[in-house]
Amino acid sequence: MSNFTATRIHNTAAVKLEQIGGGFDITHIQLTMEAVIPGITPGITPGITPGITPGITEGQFQELAKQAKENCLISKGLASVPIDLTASLA
């Protein structure tokens, strides 16, 4: 797969805190990431849609986003907390 450089990445994290026993714990984290990558158009299949420069498919983008989440130092540090990721191209 070629290298792609995002010109914009916007991330948010919604953290769920719950009172458990006498204290509070982080019980869930929902990550949302939106990326702008030149040459990649959301919902377009590279190499199939006429006039679209070959790039990566939505599936390949999702796999790269998943790998980034799994290798993130913060995600590793919070491994005991369920972390979900929603990634999209803008």
Number of C-alpha atoms within 10 A of each C-alpha: 6 6 7 12 11 12 9 12 13 11 12 10 13 12 13 12 12 12 10 10 7 5 7 10 12 15 15 17 18 14 16 15 16 15 18 17 17 13 13 22 18 12 11 15 17 18 13 10 10 9 8 14 15 13 21 20 17 19 9 12 17 17 13 13 17 16 11 12 17 14 10 12 11 10 16 12 9 14 11 11 15 12 18 15 15 13 20 17 17 15
